[in-house]
Amino acid sequence: MKLSSFSLIDQTGGADDVTALIHSFNRTARYYPRDSTVADLFSDQATARPGDVAVSSDGRNLTYGELDLRSNRLAHYLKNTAGIADGALIAVCLDRSPELIIALLGILKAGAAYLPLDPSYPPDRLRFMLEHSGAAALITHKDASGNLPESDMHRILLDRDGAEIARASEAPLPPVSGAGAGGRLAYVMYTSGSTGRPKAVAVPQRGIIRLVKATDYADFGTGQVFLQYAPISFDAATLEIWGPLLNGARLALAPRGKQSLADLGDTIAREGVTTLWLTGGLFNVMIDEYPQSLKPLRQLLVGGEALSVSHVLKALEALPTCRLVNGYGPTENTTFSCCFRIEPGDYRGAIPIGSPIANSTAYILDEEMRLLPPGVAGELYVGGDGLALGYWNDPALTAERFVANPFAGRDLPEERPGERLYRTGDLACWRSDGSIEFLGRMDDQLKIRGFRIEPGEIEVALHQFPGVTGAVVHAWDAGKAAAEEDRRVLIAHYAAATGTIDETALRAHLHATLPDFMVPTHLIRVDKLPLNPNGKIDRTALPPPIPQPDKDDAASEPPSGETESALATIWEDLLGFSPIGARDDFFALGGHSLMAAKMVSVMEKQFGVTLPLTSIFTHPTVRQLAGAVLDAAKFGNTSIDQPCVRLSPESGGRPLFALPPGTTDALSYGRLGGDLAGFALHAFNFIEAETRIGDYADQIAEHDPDGPHLLFGYSGGGNIAFHVARELERRGRPVSTIVLLDASRFLRCFDFPEEEADRLTSAVLEADGVADIVSSSILRDKIQRRVRRYYAFLSSITEDAPINADIHLISSPTGDDEHRDEAGNLIASKPAWAEMTRGSFHRHDGHGDHGDMLLDPHYRANAALLEKILSAAARKPAAAPDAAQTFENHRRLQ
């Protein structure tokens, strides 16, 4: 794109006037601890307020004093036991948790820098990052190693090495502040790269400090509570984590795993969050569907892409006491370069990205790097103390994108001789008030749901698949409101050599190579990629990703009935085309999780029913979802009240029956539904009727009339599975195996205090997979009643007679094998399950704490172990009941 270039004198009266004006916009210098380090500034806060809560997470609190001591121990361990050298780079692969914060702080205290890795990334991508970065060591958990490549790199496993780390010194390490300390490396973060591989941005200590100290775009006072909601590999996490911890405020961690909109609202309320950062797309959906959830906020920072003016206006009206800020900045300039405080006003054009924040600069230049006056479009260059050191291990790309600052050393104290500017590649212009308006990209780089995506990296991945001869990747506006980021999806057109391309294999290749957010929603094969007269790909000549359904096409079945028609209309609005057929698949048509979350909210308002987010995944067609809506309207909520819910998306497979854990709902097993190859997972909700064991047996016999049966249960669900297995055998129905996930055999009945019931009920209501379906008070009351009855039932049963089925126990490595009451009586035992089978008993080492075994980062390892056990069990015939038991069964049935 050719930039505007014309006589500045004609426009402004003189080049000197333009220079003076632009320099006035960049007078942002103010005092801040420029030569300190992040570790030293945190230690100052810990000394000043050791008893204040620094980190809160799912009911766990770490005070500043505790976080200081625990990070000191890790720092001493890294230096003295692991032999980490000063200035080394340490990779960190952990989910959101207090342990993650301890690890980051301990690394910095040890004089090293951190490399954040997302545990959900494909192994090949993680392997590249570890190899390219040259990281000296890796901090992770034993259970997070499933996605990590094998290597000779020194691994520090916090669960395995925890005892040794705990014995390390708690003494503070010597401070490293002083001349040049602020320029030390703090972290390396990988972003999408146009060359086909990720690029690594090296951020100094000073970049973090300048972002959160002595700045005025947000309040960082001690009364604030910041939520860490962004992935650790996303640079918004820099603001979320270090903003509170370097200023004496509280850092609240969002629960691990996938969060629904209702989850986010619940977390804000539960943690008392006052400051939140959201991508533009998520902001739009929250303002549309859950604005009341944002009312407790004092500050809401939004960014990642151009904002929707209509949503901003709606937010100003809905959140009159909340400071609303549009934040702009590339990773190369430490999260924020410019900010704009949005207040009521006339925003007919666009929401500005604002002015440079403290100790930062911004210039809009033409192709010859000359200053451009207000109103003239040019490339945006950013500089100041937030600037990255460059691209890690890539001097050529660093030289290309980080250029000498032509204004350094003149009359502007913000710019020092020898400093550089970063070429953002963004097109922008100054406004007369000194704020900047973002006008789009000068290249093909995209922003999808807040993630920066280089199409070239995806195109390289496509070319690596055998048979693909050409590819072009771009964004497609899937909704009617094309400017709304949540409506945009990635689309790939590809050409291939003669022959058939297995698109399933192609998509699997992309998932194995790229993060999920970079895998195109649509893959469209074309005979050849069309070219324009200049020899470039003519994107306008490419076919649309979704052929417009033809009403006369017999293969397209129109909606039938009021509910299907209403749902089709909702889909048309979300997806941006019509008509929608009854058998059309939401995700095949371009839907994604953000759209699905919005659809759940729209359905709740329109139909008066509350469905879980998982309903969209298990009922992806209009017809299937309409059935779920009608069931919900008839029974209150299908996924809560229906005794048995099939969670496996495909037909066929050996039936597997999962009995309800402490959450009491089938959806706690939802993720397993698609991950147990060869098995059809049927999960049960807790049946409140006293006939529940017989009712479960009836359901199993109905769904699996031939047997032999496979049963599974997590925690208390394991105890219920045992009693159901005994009932099935009593009826003469063969049971092959039951698998117990960290369940203890009950040897005695026990009292169940009411306050304990209330505590467990609260924990269940906030658990992953439950909050999705309990956003209304009626459903919350229903769940509360059910949880109390569930634990009342568990406290009344014991396992005292053996069964014929084999028993497999998967145990948490951190849990106790035995539990005793206050009088010292043994009431529950894991090893005691061995006495409860006439078949064989097998104990397996699982992964994670009891409550985390079906959550990341432990889920994949436990799911793989479960599948291995079930596959072996499915090949083994069930043992027949012994003669005496068969006779007794016959007598009872007579």
N, C-alpha and C positions, 0 to 999 in steps of 0.2 A: 504494500500500500504506500503510495507516495504521500508524504506529509505536506501540510500547507507551508508555503514559503513565499513571502512577499515582503515588500518594504515595511519595516517596522516604523519607520519615520512617518510614512503615509497614514498609518493606523493610530499612532499614539503621540505623534509630535516629536519623537526622538528615541533612538536606541537607548540612550542613557536613562530616559524616563522609564522604559520597560525594565531595565536592569534594576533600577532603584525600587520599582514597584514589586518585582518578583523577590528581591532580597528582603523587602519588608514582610512579605508573606512567610519568609523562612527564618525570621528572627525568633527562634524557639529555644535558644540556649538558656538553661537554668541549672543551678547547682544540684547535683545528685552524687552519690558515692561511686564515682566513675572508676576508681581504681580498687574497689573492693571486689570480693568474690561472692557468689551465691551462698557458699557454705558459711562464710564469715558473717554475712548479713543474717542468715538464719540463726546462727549461734547467738547473735546479739538479741534476737527476739526470744530465744529460749532462756537466756539469762534474765531478761526483763520480766517474763511471764511464764515461769516453769509450770505453774498449775493450770494454765488455760488450755482448753482443748484445741489441739492443732489439727487433728484429722478425726473425722467421724465416718463410720461405715457400718451399716446394718447393725446398729446397736453397740458397736465397738468404738471406744474412744481412745485416742492417743493424745496425751498432753504434750505441750512443747518440751517439757523436761524429759518425758519418756521417749519421744521421737529423737531428741538430741542424744540421749544415752544409747539407744539402740542403733542409731546411725553411726555413732562413734565406734561401737563394737565392730560393726561391719567394716568401717574404714580401716581399723587396726588389723582386722582379719585379712583384708585385701592386701595391705602393705606388708604385713609381717608373716602371714601364713601362706597366702596365695602368691606372694612375690610380685604384686602389681607395681610397675614402675611409675614414677611421676610423669604425667602427661599421657598415659596409656588410654586407649579407647576400650570401654567395656560394654558389650552388648547386654541388653536387658529384655527378656521375653517373659513378661508376666501380665496377667489381667489386672484390671482395676482392683486395688486392695491396699491396705496399710503397708504390706510388705513391699509393694511397688514403690511407694513413697520413701520408705526406709532405704531401699536399694539405690534410688536416684541420689538421695542425699548422702548416703555412705560413699558412693562413687566419687562425688564431688569433693567430699571431705578428704578422701584419700589422694586428692590432687589429680584425679583422672577425669575423663569425660565419658558420657554415656551415649549409647546407640540404641534408641527404642525400637523394638521389633513387635509387630502385631502377631500374636500366636495364631490368628486365623489365616495368615498369608500362606500361599502354597509353598511346599518345601523347596522347590527350585528357586523361588524368589528369595526366600530366607537364605538359601545357600549362597546365592549371588551376593547378597548384602554382607554376609559374614566374610566371604572371601575377598570381595572388593574393598571392604573397609579395613581389613587387616586387624580386626579386633583382637585384643590380647586374651580376653576371657569372655565367658557368657554366664550371666546370672539368670537362673530360671528355677522352676520346680521340676521334680522328677516326672510329673504327669504332663507337663507341657512339652516334653521332649518328643512326643509322637510326631509332630509336624516339623521338628528340627532335623536338619541333615546330620548324618554321622560325620565326625571330624575329630582331629587330634586337639582341637581347641580346649583349653582348660575350662571345665564346667564347674560352676559353684551352684549346687542344688540347695536351696534354702531349707527344704524339708530334711534332706539327708545330712547337711552340714550345720543345721541349726544349733545343735548342742555345742559344737566347737565354736561357732560364732558367738554364742551366748557367754562363753568363757573369756572372750577377748576383753581388752581393757576398755573401760568406759571413759577414760580421761580424754579431754579434748585434744585434738591434734594441733600442732603449731599453725597459726594463721598464715596465709600466703598473700595478704593484701600488700599493696605497695605499687610502685611504678611498674606498669606493664601487666599487673595482675588481672585487670579487667579484660585484657586482650587474650587471656588463656582460653583454650577451647572448652566449651561447656557440653555441647552435644553435637552429634551428626544425625541428620534426619533425611531419609530418602523420599524423594518425590518422583512422580512420573517423568520419564525422559523421552524426548523426541527421537533419540537415536536408536530406540528399541530396548534400552535398558534403563533402570532407574538412575537418577542422579542424586548425589549425596551433598547436602548443604551443611557446611561447618559453621556453627553458631558460637560466638564467644560469650564469656560470662557477662561482658558489658552489654551485649544485646538483650539478655534477660533483664538485667538490672534497669536499663533505660526504659524497658517496657512497663515496669511495675513500680518504679520509685520516682517520686517528685514529678508526677504527671497529673493532668487534670481531666482526662477524658472519662475517668471513672473514679469513684471513691474507693480507696483501698484501706479504709479505717478498720480498727480492731472489732467493730461491731458487725462487720460484713461476714456473710457465709457464702463462699463460692462453691459451685458444684462442678466437679470434674465429670463431664459427660462425654467429651470427645475421646476417640481412641488415642492411646499414648503415642502412636506414630503420626498423629495429626497435629500441626503446630498450634492449634487452639489450646491444646493441653498445656503448653508453656504458660499461657496466661492463667489458665484455670488452677494450675498447681502452685506456681511461684508467686502469683499475685497475692494470695492470702498468706502464704508461709513466710514471705519476706516483709510482711507488714503487720503481723500479729493477729490476723483474722483467722477464721476457721475454714478448713478445706473439707467439704462433704463429698464422698465418693458415691456416684451412682452405682446401683447393684450391677454385678457382672451379667453378661448375657444380653439378649435382645430385649429392648425396652419398647413397650407400646406407648402411645400418647398418654394413656391413663396412668401407666407406670411413672412417666416423667412427672405428671401432676402430683401423684402420690408422694414421690421422692421430694419434690419441692416443699410440700406441706409437712412431711415427716421430719425432714432435716432443717426446716426453717430457712431455706435458701433465700438469700437476698440478691445475689448476683448470678446471672446466667448468660452463657454464650450459646447462640443457635445459628445454624446455617440458614440462609434465606428460605430454602424450601421447607424446612421444619418449622421455621417461624410462621410461614404462611398457613400451614396446616393447623398449628396450635391456635393461631388467632381465629381461624375459621371455626374450629371445632371445640377447643378447650380454652377459651380466653380466661375463664374464671380460674383455671389452674395457675395462671401467671400473675394473678392479682397480688400475691404476697411479695412479689419481687420489688426491690427498690431500683435495680439496674438491669437492663436487658440489652446486651450487646449482640448485634446481628451482623452477619457478613458472609463472605465466601463467594458471593455473586451479586449481581444487580438486584436491588430490592423492588418489590411490587409496591407501587404507590398506593394502590387501593388497600392493601393489607397494612401498610404503615398508618394510613389515616384511620383505619378501623382500630389499630392498636392504640393510637393516641386517645381515641375515645374510650376504649375499654380499660386502659391502664393510665388514668390521669395522674397518678402519684409516682409513676415509674419513670426513671431516666432511660430514654431510648436512644441508643447510639449505633450508628452505622460505622463499622470498622473495616478498613481496607489494608491489606498488606500481603506481600508474598512471603513465603518461608525464608527467602534470602534476605529479608529485612526484619526478621524476628517478629512474626505474627501481625503486628500493626505498624503501618507507616503513617496513615492518616485516619482521622476519626471525625465524625460529624454528629453533633448532638441534635437529634430530630425534635423539633418543637412544632406546635400548630402553625401552619402557614400554607402558602400556595406552592404545591409541588406538581404543577401540570406536566413538567417535563420528566424529571427523574430526581431521585434522592441523591444529593451529592455524597462523595466519599469523604469530604471534609478537608481539613488542613493538616499539615504535618504535626505530629504529636511532639512533645517536649524532646529536645536534643535530636531532632530529625529534620531532614530537608526533603523537598520535592521540587523537581523542575520539569517543565514541559518544553521539549526541544524539537527542532526540525532535523532534517537529515544531516545537516552540517553542525549539529549540536549547538544551534543558536537559540537563545531564549525567545519564546513566543508569548505574545501578550494575551490578556483575557479574551476569551471567545474564539481563539484559534486552536484547532486541533493539532496535537503532536504526540510524540511518544513520551510517556511518563518515566522519568528517572528518579530513583529515591536514594537517599544517602543519610549520613549521620551515624550516631553511635549504635544503631540497631543493625547496621550492615554486617552480613556474614563475612567470614574470612575468605570464602570462596567455595568452590566445589571440591570435596574431598577426593584426593587422588585423581584429579582431572584438571591439570593446569591449563590445557588448551581451552576448555569450556569456560574456565574461570576468566581467562584473558578476553574471551569473546563477550561475556555478559557483564563483567565487573570492569568498568572503564575508568580511566583517570578523570578526576573531577576538574573541569576547566575553570571552575570558580573558586577552587581552594586557594587559600592564602591571600585573598583579596581583602575585602572589607567585611567579611561575614564570619563572626567567631564560631559559628556552628561548623564551618568547614575548615579543616586544618590542612596545611601543605602535605601533599602526598596521598591524600585520601581519594577514595573512589566513589563512583555512583553505580547503582545496579540498573541495567536496562530491563524494565519490566515487560516490554512487549505489549503493554496496554496503551490504548489510544484514549487521550483525555484532553481536557481543556480547563483553563482557569475560569472561574467566575469573577465578577467584579468585586465580590466581598472577600476574596481570598480563599474560597473553597474550590475544590476540584470536582469536576463532573466526569465520571467514567463513561466512555463511549464505545467500549468493546475491545476485542483483541485485534492485533495486527497480523497474527498468524492463525494457525489452526487449533491452538490450545483451547480446551473446553473446561467448563466448570459444571459438574453434574452432582447435585446434592451436596455441594460444598467441597468436593474433591477436585483437585487440579489433575486433569487428564491430558496427556499428550497422545493424540490419535496415532502418531507414528509408532509408539511402543506397541500398540495393539496390532497395527498393520504388520509389524515385524513378526509378532507371534502368529498371525494368520499365515504369513509366508512360510513359516517353519513347518506347517502341516503339509504332508506329502500331497501333491496334486494341485495345490493352490498356486496360481500363477500371478495373481494381482489382487489388491485389496485397497479399499478406501473406507475410512471410519469417520463418522461425523455424528452430530446430535440431531435428533428429530423431535420437533415439538408435538408431543402426543396429545396435547389438550387444546381446548378452545382458547385458553388464555396463554398464548405462546410465550409471553414474557415471564411466566411463573416457572421457576426453576424446578419445582416438584413435578411438572408435566413433561420434562425433557428426558429422553432416553437415548442410549447409544445404539447406533445402527451400523452394521458392516455389510457392504456389498463386496463380493469376491468373485473372481473369475477362476476357472479351474481347467486343467488339461482334460482331454477327452476321457470320459469315464464317469463313474459315480463317486461322489464325495459322501462319505458317511457323516452326516451332520451331527449325529449324536457323538461320534468320536471326535469331531472337530470341536464341539462345545466342551467336551471333557478335556481336550488338550488345552483350551483357553483357560478353563478353571484351574488346571494344574500349573499354569504358567503365570496367570495374572490374579490380582486380588478380585474379589467378587464385584466390586464397584466398577471395575474396568472391563468386565465381560459384556459384550454387546447384548442388548435385549433381543435384537433381530439379526439373523444371519441370512442374507439374500444372495443366492447365486445368480450371476448374469453371464451371458455368453462372452462378453468382453466389456471392459470398462470404457465408456464413451469418452472421447476426447474433443476438446474445442479446437478452433483453428490454431491456437498457440501451442497445442500439444499437451495441454494440461487436462486433467480429468474434469469433465463437464458434469458437475453434481446435479444440475437442473435436469439432466437427461436420465438420471438414475430412477428406476421404478420406486414407488413408495413402499414402505416396509409392510404395509398391510393392504392388500387389495380391498377396495370398497365392496362390502358384501352386496350381492345382487339379490334383490327381493324375489326375482323370478327364478333364482337358482334353487333347484330342488334340494341341493345339499345343505342349504342354509335354512334351518327350521326357525320360523318366527316364534317369539315368546307366546305363551298360552296362559291366559288368566291374568288377573289383576296384579298379583305379586310379581310374576315373571316380567310383565310389562313395565311395572314400576322400577324393578331392578335394572332392566335394560336401559331405561332412561337415565338412571344414575350412572351406569357404565358409560353411556354415550357422553355425558357431561365430563366425566373424569378422563376418558380416553380420547375424546375429541373427534369421533366420527360415528356415523350411523349408516344403516341400522345394525343393531347387535342381535345375533341369533341366540336361541335358547341353549344351544350346545357350544357356543363360543367360550373359549378358555380365557380367563382374565389375564393370566400371565403371558399366554401366547399372543395376546393382543397388545402387549406392551405395558401391562400393569406391573408395578413394583411395590415393595413393602410400604413405602410412604403413601402411595395411593390406596393400598389396602387399609392402612390405618385410618385414612380419611373416610373410606367407604364404610367402615365399621361405625364411625360416628354418625354419618349421614343416615345409615339404616336405623340406628337407635332413635334418631329424631323422627324419621318418617314412619317407621313401623312400630315404634314403642317397644322394641325388644333389644336385649343386649347380647351380642354374640362375641366370642373371643376372636382375637386376630387370627388364631389358627384355623378358624372356620373358613376363611378365604382360601387357605392353602389346601384344606381337605375337601372343600366344596367349590372348585374353581370355575364351574360353569354357571350360567344364569339359572338353569333348571335345578342343579344341585343346591345352589345357595338359596333359591326360593323355597326348597323343601326344608332347609334348615331354619329359615325365617318362620315358616308356618308351624314347624314343630316348636320353636321357641315361643311363638304366640300362644300355642295351645297348652304347652306344658310348663311355661315359665322360662325355661332355657334348656335347649336340647342337650348342650354339653355339660350341664350340671345335673339335670334330672334323669336323663336317659341312663339306665343302668350300665349298658355296654356300648362303647364307642369304638368303631373300627378306625384305627389310626394309620394303617398302611395304605398308601395311595393306590397301589396296584392290586389287581385281582389275583386270586390264586395264592399259593404259598401255604406252608404248614401252619395251622392255627396255634397261636401263642396267647395265653390269657394272663393279663397283668392285673393284680389286685391292688386296691387303692392304698397309697402311702399316707403319711400324716396330713398332706394337703387335702385329702379326701376326694380328689378329683382325678379323672382319667387323663386330663391334659398334662399332668406332671410327667407322663411318659410320651408326650407328643413328639419329641424329637426322635425317639427310637423308632417311630412308625416308618420312617423312610430309610433307616440305616441298618435294619436287620434283614439282610438279603435271604430270600427263600422262606421268610416267615410272614404270616399275616397277623399283625399285632392287634388284639382286641383288649382294650383297657376298660376297667370297671370304675365307676363312681361308687362312693360308699352308700350302701342301701341302709336307710334308717330303720326299716322294719326289723323286728326281732327275728324274723325268719330269714335273715340275710344270707346265712351260709347255704341253706337249701335253695334260696333264690339264685345265688351265684352258680350253684351246681346245675340248676335248671337251664340257665343261660348257656353254660358251657356245653351241655348236652345238645342244646338246640343248634348252636353254631358249629359244633364238631361232633356229629352223631357217631362217628366210627371210632375216634380216638386212635391210639392212646394219647392222653392229654399232656400238654406241656404247660406248666404254671410258673409264674414269676411274681415276685413281690419285693418291694423296697421298704426297708424299715418295718413299721407295723404291718405293711402290706404283705410281708413275708409270713407273719403269723397268721394272717387271714388266709393266705394261700395254702398254708399247711392244713388248716381246718377244712377248707374247701376240698383239698385232696383227700382227706380222710372221709369226708362225706361222699365223694365220688366213688371211692373204693368200697364204702359201705353199700352203695347201690350196685356194686359189681362192675363199675366202669373203670377200665384200666388207666392208670396215670403213670407216665414214663418217668418224668423228672419234675422236680420243683427247684427253681433257682431263687435263692434268698440273697438280696443285696443288703448287706450289713444289718441283718435282723438278728435279735437275740431271742433265744427260747425263754418263755416265761415259766418259771418254776413255782411261783406263788402268785396269788392275786394280791393287789396292792391298792392302797388308798390313793385317790386321785384328787388332790386339793383343788378347790374352786379357783384360787389365784393362779395355780399352775395351768388350769384350763384356759384362763383368760390370757395368760402369757403365750401359750401355744397357739391360741386362736389368733392373736395379733400377729404372731410370726407367720402363720399360714396365710393370712390375708395379704401380707406384703411379699409373699414368695413369688418367684418367677413362675409364670404360667397361670397364676390365680388372679392377680390384679386385673388381667385382661377381661375377666368375666364378672368382676364384682365392683364395677364403678358406681352402680346405683345402690342406695341404702337398702332397698328390699333384698337384693341379692347378697349384700354383705351380711345382713341378718340371717339369711338362709345358710350361708357358709358358716357363720358363727355357731348356729345351732347344730349344724352337721359335725363340725369339728369337735364340739363338746361331746356329742353322742359317740363319735368315733373313739375318743380316748376313754370314755366311760366303758365302752365295750372292751377295749384292749385291757383295761385294768381288771376285768372280770374273768379273763380266760387264762388257762394254762395249757401247755402241751405235755400230755402225760401218757399217751399211748402211741406206739410207733405205726408207721405206714409202710407200704411195700415199695413206694416210689423212691428212686434215688434222690438224694438231697445234695445240692451244690451250694456252698456258702461263699459269697464274695465279700471279704471283710475290708473295712477301712484300715489303713496302716496306723491310724492315729487314735482309734477308739479303744475303750477298755473291753476286755473279754468277759468280765463279770461285773454285775451291779448288785450292791447290797443296800438294804434299808438302814435306817438310823440305828436299829438294834443289832446290826451286823448280820442279819439273815440274808442268804443268797436268794435273790428274787429273779435274776435273769442271767443267762450265760450263752455265749456263742458256741464254745466247744460242746456244750450239752446237746446240740442238735444231732451229734453222732449217735446218741441213744434212741433217736426218734425214727430210724429207718431200718427195715429188714433188708433193704438193698444196700447200696454203697453210699458212703458219705465222703464228700470231697471239699476241701477248703482251699480257696484261692485268694491270693493277695490282690486286693483292689487298689484304687488310687483316690487320694483326696480325703478330706474330713467327711464325717458322716453326712452333713448337710450339703456337701458340694459334689457328690459323686456323679450326679447327672447334670452338672453345670460345667462350663469351661473354667479352667483348662483340663479338667479331669474327664470330661464326658467321653471324648473319643477313645481313650484307653479302656475305660470301663465298658463302653458299648462293644468294642472289639473283643474283649474278654467274654462278654455275655454271648455274642454271636458264636464264638468258638465253642463254648460249653453247649449251647443249644444245638449246634450243628452235629456235635458228637452224640448228644442225647437223641436227636431225631433219627439216628441210624440204629439205635438200640431199642429192641422191643420191650414193652412194659412187662414187669413181673406179674404173674397171675396171683390173685389172693390165695392164701393157704386154705386147706380143706375146711378147717373149723370156721374160718371167717366166711367162706362161701356158703356153708350151711346156714350160718347165722343170718347172712344177707338174704338168703332165700326165705328163711322163716319170717323175717321182718316184712319182706315184700308181700308174703301171703296174707 
